[in-house]
Amino acid sequence: MNLELGGISMEVVRKNIKNIYITVYPPAGLVRVSAPQRMSQEAVRLFALSKLAWVKRQQKKMGEQGRESPCRYLDREGHYVWGQRFWLKVVEQNAAPGVQVQQDTLLLRVRPGADLKAREAVISGWYRKLLKAAVPPLIAAWEPRLSVTVKGFFVQQMKTLWGSCNLRARTIRLNTELAKRPRGCLEYIVLHEMTHLLEPRHNARFKALLDRCMPQWRQYRDLLNRLPLPHEHWEY
């Protein structure tokens, strides 16, 4: 069902949870209220009303955030790796496809006649490998400091989040787009999701834990919010 408050439509989703929370998803500012099964509709409405000003601020920020141009995977097209911009150079050859960084150039090797979809697949696979190699040392570094254990992590293209945490399985999931962002942003997201193993909600305790572990975490969060979002595949 939906709530209409202050000109904003909010989707209400009932879940098997103890506490109610609200989420604003980019790029369009979709609002979703996650509420316990037994909470009354009036209680849900009052909670959403109390968060209305915050929702409007989040939607305003998302409306001001830029979008990347659609990728065409052609020579001299700009691509980011760990926050640094590289110029694409496409080489067609009868050899295994791959990607290589050469100074300020991102060399994309593809089969002769490879179309946009094939080129995208090669680069996307390369980004996943970068992320899979970068994440384990970060998890290993933060586990003893947080006194938690991560049983596994997954890397994939995600439409709605930079990352997520599965409390029951003790696993975290990370968006492949993070390989394009500065490394500090990746560490912040890894820490963010690992902190959820201690505190599931984004409450004062959660923020205090982040403050203790990474005092500059808000800078990385704001940087992620300021950087252009991908033109495609980002619908939350």
Summary of the structure (lengths in Angstrom):
residues: 236
radius of gyration: 20.1
end to end distance: 18.2
largest distance: 64.8
contacts: 657
relative contact order: 0.11
helix: 39%
strand: 27%
